[in-house]
Amino acid sequence: SCWLSARSSRRLEDPSQVRVQEVSTLQNRDTCLPAHVLHVHYTKPMRFRLLALILLLCMVLPGAETTNKKIFPLPYDQHDFPNGLRLVTVPTSYPNVVALYIVVRTGSRNEIEPGKSGFAHLFEHMMFRGTKQFPTEKYEATMREAGAASNAFTSDDLTAYHTTFSKEDLETMLRVEADRFQSLEYSPDVFKTETLAVLGEYNKNSASPMSKLNETMRNTAFDKHTYKHTTMGFLEDVKNMPHLFDYSREFFNRYYKPEYTTLLVVGDVTPQQTKALVEKYWGGWKRGNYKPEIPVEPKQTEARTAHVNWPSPTLPWVYVGFKSAPYSDSAKDSAALDLISFLGFSESSDLYQRLVIQQQKTDAFGASNPDHVDPYLFTVVARVKKEADMKDVEDQILATLATFKDTLVSQEKLNTVKQHLRYSFALGMNNSEAIAGNLAHYIALGGTPETLNRLYEVYDKLTPEDLREVARKYFTAENRTIVTLTGASAVKKSN
């Protein structure tokens, strides 16, 4: 399954959105995004590729001569408009291509009313339903004429709309996108059709045991916070969506406002030209005044467990979670948990080698500490080949986590992991769309590309003692939730 031990792909919030593969911890962000995220890759002459690789090696390898050790070394321009809209422009050396990401800092976290989960994801669909000026057919024709690749994705903390196109179409794209963000229109019939499509998507996703496992973990681990439900929402809420047309307009008017939005323009552009065009088409967008009161999750006081009886044959799963730290580019907790997830559960870890290679008890295995605005979950998952081995696999996972509380990681290992994270991230920034995709996630969390540089400074400063301190803080029994899943044949055997 697609579980990350590094921040090379932090946009994935819900592991159930990806298909299970017979590999354990995957490190490439391009293989780990939800299925509805489109990737476009561009080629360039080999000599430029070699030059880029040399520059990246100089930036990340120990002892290399470099004048810029920032993980995000590209110059950028950041501008805040009076209405609260933020524009981040990143000129790159990749010719002719521009990637536009519109980052709305609204995800399932913002769904605070009972009975109304799933609306952030719903609007990922609704935003393609058109306006008076650009109805759906005209919008799609405009994209085809420009040869643009356009799509969107939703997570717990953000919704992002992204388009990749040629630089001569920058004004057209900014004009079309400004229109739908400021003038979205849809009838009750269109709304009902789209809500039923979302219900169909929920049902399709729920055919995966991993989806149910993840849903159960969140529902069990959280009591009050909106992370209790997945980005898709609770099933009963999704079923009731067709009756909530008026609320949908309220949700749109709350969150699709300039103060919640950042425009990220990356590629063959200049800040001056981009700023003028954004002012022209987005400057008149009126600021809102809504601020949600996100429920605060009470402190967990005892270990929790849940079990899923899957109705058809499937391999069993063990899913271990601990309440974790929110994203921070200054505090050490979340960054330390990232390093622990790699040290303890990546393919190079002792536990992976034992469970997957030597004992062959699991065929999918890995850990994840995804970034979130508020405290979320550090998780370890294993798909087990035999139900009889589930308890042993669980015990080995917990024992590995305990070692971080009792034993200091060697400085050499820690340095190697830090270098790996830096090198992996840098190599992933190999075209304008990839740069924009990485930045979009961090801009939603930290507001600016500079949050990346500050984050990697935190990584660099982490010591073995820091990792031990953080492990002792979070890997406690009262902070733990374990969810297991077995298939129909396994359930029948136990009766």
SVG drawing of the C-alpha trace seen along z (x, -y; Angstrom):
<svg xmlns="http://www.w3.org/2000/svg" viewBox="-34 -46 67 69">
<polyline fill="none" stroke="black" stroke-width="0.4" points="0.0,0.0 1.1,-3.6 2.5,-4.6 5.1,-7.3 8.0,-7.4 9.2,-10.7 7.7,-14.0 8.3,-13.4 4.5,-13.1 2.7,-14.8 -0.5,-15.5 -1.8,-12.0 -4.0,-12.2 -6.2,-9.2 -4.5,-5.9 -7.7,-4.4 -7.6,-6.6 -4.8,-4.5 -4.8,-0.9 -2.9,1.6 0.3,2.8 2.5,5.7 5.3,3.3 5.8,1.8 6.9,-1.7 6.9,-3.8 9.0,-6.9 8.1,-8.4 5.4,-11.1 4.2,-10.6 3.1,-7.0 1.3,-8.0 -1.3,-10.6 -5.1,-10.0 -6.2,-8.6 -7.9,-11.8 -4.7,-13.8 -3.2,-14.2 0.6,-14.3 2.2,-15.9 5.9,-15.4 8.1,-17.3 11.4,-16.4 14.4,-18.7 17.8,-18.2 20.1,-15.7 22.7,-18.3 20.2,-20.3 19.2,-17.2 22.8,-16.5 23.4,-20.0 20.2,-19.9 21.4,-16.7 24.8,-18.1 23.3,-21.1 21.0,-18.9 23.9,-16.7 25.8,-19.8 22.8,-20.9 22.3,-17.7 25.5,-15.7 27.6,-16.2 30.8,-18.1 29.7,-19.5 30.5,-23.1 27.4,-25.2 26.3,-28.7 22.6,-27.8 21.6,-24.9 17.9,-25.7 15.7,-22.7 13.7,-25.1 16.4,-27.3 14.3,-28.8 13.5,-32.6 9.9,-33.4 7.6,-36.4 4.9,-36.5 2.2,-39.2 -0.9,-39.7 -3.8,-41.7 -6.0,-43.9 -8.9,-41.4 -6.8,-38.7 -5.8,-36.8 -2.2,-35.6 -0.2,-35.1 3.0,-33.1 4.9,-33.3 7.9,-30.9 9.7,-31.5 11.5,-28.4 13.9,-27.5 11.5,-25.0 10.4,-26.8 6.8,-27.5 5.0,-25.5 3.1,-27.0 1.4,-25.2 -1.4,-27.0 -2.5,-25.7 -5.4,-27.3 -5.1,-26.3 -8.2,-26.7 -7.4,-26.1 -10.7,-24.2 -10.9,-20.5 -12.9,-18.0 -11.5,-19.6 -13.8,-22.5 -17.0,-20.4 -18.0,-21.3 -21.8,-20.8 -23.1,-17.4 -24.7,-15.6 -22.8,-17.7 -19.5,-15.9 -18.2,-15.5 -18.9,-19.0 -15.3,-20.0 -14.9,-17.0 -18.3,-17.7 -17.2,-21.1 -14.2,-19.6 -16.9,-18.2 -19.3,-21.2 -16.5,-23.7 -16.5,-22.0 -20.3,-22.7 -19.8,-26.1 -20.9,-29.7 -23.1,-32.0 -20.0,-33.2 -18.4,-29.8 -20.9,-27.0 -19.5,-23.5 -19.3,-22.9 -17.5,-26.3 -15.1,-25.7 -14.2,-22.3 -13.8,-23.7 -11.5,-26.4 -9.3,-23.9 -9.2,-21.7 -8.3,-24.6 -5.5,-25.6 -4.3,-22.0 -4.5,-22.4 -4.6,-19.5 -7.0,-20.4 -8.0,-18.6 -8.5,-18.9 -8.1,-17.0 -9.3,-17.3 -7.7,-16.4 -8.4,-17.0 -7.0,-20.5 -7.3,-21.8 -8.9,-21.6 -6.6,-22.3 -7.5,-23.0 -4.6,-22.7 -4.0,-23.3 -1.0,-22.9 -0.8,-24.9 1.4,-26.9 2.6,-30.3 0.7,-32.2 -2.6,-31.0 -1.8,-32.4 -4.3,-35.3 -7.0,-33.0 -6.6,-30.5 -6.5,-33.2 -9.7,-34.8 -11.6,-31.5 -10.6,-30.4 -11.4,-33.7 -14.9,-33.5 -15.7,-30.1 -14.4,-31.0 -16.4,-34.2 -19.5,-33.2 -20.1,-29.5 -23.7,-28.6 -25.6,-25.4 -29.3,-24.4 -30.9,-22.1 -31.1,-19.4 -27.4,-19.6 -26.6,-19.6 -28.6,-16.5 -26.9,-14.8 -23.4,-15.6 -24.3,-14.4 -25.4,-11.1 -22.1,-10.8 -20.3,-11.4 -22.3,-8.7 -21.3,-6.4 -17.7,-7.3 -18.1,-6.5 -19.5,-3.1 -16.7,-2.4 -14.1,-3.3 -15.8,-1.3 -15.2,1.8 -11.6,1.7 -10.8,3.2 -8.2,0.5 -10.9,-2.2 -13.0,-0.6 -9.9,-0.1 -8.9,-3.8 -12.5,-4.9 -12.7,-2.8 -9.4,-4.0 -10.4,-7.6 -13.8,-7.1 -12.4,-5.1 -9.4,-7.3 -11.2,-10.7 -14.1,-11.8 -14.7,-15.5 -12.4,-16.7 -13.5,-16.7 -10.6,-14.4 -13.0,-11.7 -14.5,-11.4 -12.6,-10.9 -12.5,-13.3 -15.4,-11.4 -17.5,-12.0 -19.8,-9.7 -22.0,-7.5 -25.3,-8.7 -24.2,-12.3 -23.3,-11.5 -26.7,-9.8 -28.5,-12.9 -26.5,-15.4 -29.1,-15.7 -31.5,-17.4 -29.0,-20.1 -28.9,-22.4 -29.3,-25.6 -26.5,-24.5 -24.2,-23.9 -24.5,-27.5 -23.7,-28.5 -20.6,-26.3 -19.4,-27.9 -20.0,-31.4 -18.1,-30.7 -14.9,-29.2 -14.5,-30.1 -13.3,-33.6 -10.0,-35.3 -8.7,-35.1 -8.8,-31.3 -7.2,-31.2 -3.6,-31.2 -2.8,-31.3 0.4,-29.5 1.9,-30.1 5.0,-28.2 6.9,-28.1 7.8,-30.3 6.4,-33.5 7.4,-36.8 6.1,-38.1 5.2,-41.5 3.1,-40.1 1.4,-37.5 0.6,-40.1 -1.0,-42.4 -3.2,-39.7 -4.3,-38.5 -5.1,-42.1 -7.2,-42.4 -9.3,-39.3 -9.1,-38.5 -8.7,-41.9 -12.4,-42.6 -13.2,-39.4 -14.9,-40.4 -13.4,-39.2 -15.6,-37.1 -15.8,-37.2 -16.5,-33.6 -14.2,-31.8 -15.0,-28.2 -14.6,-27.0 -12.9,-23.6 -13.7,-21.3 -10.7,-20.5 -10.0,-16.8 -9.9,-15.9 -6.9,-14.0 -7.2,-10.3 -6.9,-8.5 -6.9,-4.8 -5.9,-2.4 -8.6,-1.8 -9.3,1.1 -11.8,2.0 -12.3,4.9 -13.7,5.0 -15.3,8.2 -14.9,7.9 -17.8,9.6 -15.7,11.3 -12.4,13.2 -9.3,11.0 -6.0,11.0 -6.1,9.7 -4.8,6.3 -3.3,4.8 -3.4,1.0 -1.7,-0.7 -2.2,-4.4 -1.0,-6.9 -2.2,-10.5 0.6,-12.7 1.7,-16.3 0.4,-18.9 2.6,-20.2 5.1,-22.7 8.2,-24.3 9.6,-25.3 8.7,-22.7 10.5,-19.3 7.7,-16.8 6.3,-16.2 9.7,-16.3 11.0,-13.7 8.1,-11.4 8.8,-11.6 12.3,-10.4 11.1,-7.6 8.7,-6.4 11.5,-6.0 14.1,-4.6 11.6,-2.0 9.5,-1.0 11.0,-1.8 12.4,1.0 15.8,0.5 14.5,1.0 15.2,4.1 11.4,4.7 10.7,4.6 13.5,7.0 12.3,9.4 8.5,9.3 8.6,9.0 11.8,10.6 12.9,13.2 9.7,14.3 7.5,13.4 4.5,12.8 3.4,9.6 3.2,8.5 2.3,4.8 3.9,2.8 4.8,-0.7 4.3,-3.8 2.9,-7.2 3.0,-10.5 1.0,-12.8 1.1,-16.6 -2.1,-18.1 -3.1,-21.5 -4.2,-19.9 -2.9,-16.8 -3.5,-13.7 -2.2,-10.1 1.1,-8.4 0.2,-5.0 1.8,-1.7 -0.1,0.8 0.6,4.4 -1.3,6.8 -0.7,10.2 -0.6,13.4 -2.1,15.6 -4.6,14.7 -2.6,16.7 0.3,14.3 -1.7,11.1 -0.9,10.8 2.8,11.5 3.0,8.8 1.2,6.4 3.6,7.2 6.6,6.7 5.3,3.3 4.8,2.2 8.2,3.5 9.9,1.6 8.2,-1.6 9.3,-0.9 12.9,-0.7 12.8,-4.4 11.7,-5.2 14.5,-3.1 17.4,-3.3 19.2,-6.2 19.4,-6.0 23.0,-6.2 24.0,-9.5 25.3,-7.9 21.9,-6.4 20.1,-9.7 22.4,-11.6 21.9,-9.1 18.1,-9.5 18.3,-13.3 20.4,-13.2 18.0,-10.7 15.0,-12.9 16.7,-16.0 17.9,-14.2 14.6,-12.5 12.7,-15.8 15.1,-17.7 15.1,-15.1 11.3,-15.2 11.3,-18.9 12.1,-18.1 9.5,-20.1 7.2,-23.1 4.1,-21.0 6.0,-18.9 7.4,-22.0 3.9,-23.5 2.4,-20.3 4.9,-20.0 4.5,-23.7 0.7,-23.6 0.7,-21.2 3.1,-23.3 1.5,-26.6 -1.8,-25.2 0.0,-24.4 2.5,-27.2 1.3,-29.9 4.6,-30.4 7.3,-28.4 9.6,-29.5 7.9,-27.0 9.8,-24.2 13.2,-25.8 12.3,-26.2 11.1,-22.6 14.3,-21.2 16.2,-23.3 14.3,-21.6 15.2,-18.2 18.9,-19.2 18.9,-20.1 17.2,-16.9 19.4,-14.7 19.0,-11.1 17.9,-12.5 15.2,-14.5 13.8,-11.3 13.8,-9.5 12.0,-12.3 9.3,-12.5 8.9,-8.7 8.3,-8.7 5.8,-11.5 3.6,-10.0 4.1,-6.2 2.1,-5.5 -0.6,-3.0 -3.2,-5.6 -2.4,-7.4 -2.9,-4.2 -5.6,-2.9 -5.4,0.5 -7.8,1.6 -7.8,5.1 -9.6,6.5 -10.3,10.1 -12.1,11.5 -15.2,13.7 -13.3,17.0 -11.2,16.1 -14.3,15.1 -16.0,18.4 -13.0,20.4 -13.1,18.7 -16.7,19.6"/>
</svg>
